[in-house]
Every structure is written in C-alpha cells, then in structure tokens.
Amino acid sequence: MAMTLRLTDAQQEALRVTAEREQRSMQAVAADAIERYTSERNSRRNEIFAKIMDRDSDLLDRLAQG
C-alpha cells in the first residue's frame, strides 16, 4: 500500500542520517519506527487496562450484573 509521509526538513534529515548510519533505507527505518511505536502503545494500553480490571474488578462485576 502506497502512502505519502510529510516530514519537516529536520525530521527528514534525521531519518536520512539514521538510515545512512545504519546502512538501511529511509523507508525501512521509518517502517521500523512505526512498528515499534504502535507495538509499545498497544502494550502500554493493555497494561493500563489490566491494572484497571484488577483494581476495579468488584465494581466491574457489579456493573455487569446490572
């Protein structure tokens, strides 16, 4: 799937420098960054939900009973 990603000049330069340093394409570096970002966000969200479920399990049970 094609996508246009608009970056500031500074962001593009940082991506270019990183890709060059790692001997990878800018696309590969950007795709990896997106994958790590979304994975970390999803993991963090799941941790928060688990804490809420644990902390408020009695309340959630009462609400479920209606």
C-alpha positions, 0 to 999 in steps of 0.5 A: 500500500502506497502512502505519502509521509510529510516530514519537516526538513529536520525530521527528514534529515534525521531519518536520512542520517539514521538510515545512512548510519545504519546502512538501511533505507529511509523507508525501512527505518521509518517502517521500523519506527512505526512498528515499534511505536504502535507495538509499545502503545498497544502494550502500554494500553493493555497494561493500563487496562489490566491494572484497571480490571484488577483494581476495579474488578468488584465494581466491574462485576457489579456493573455487569450484573446490572 
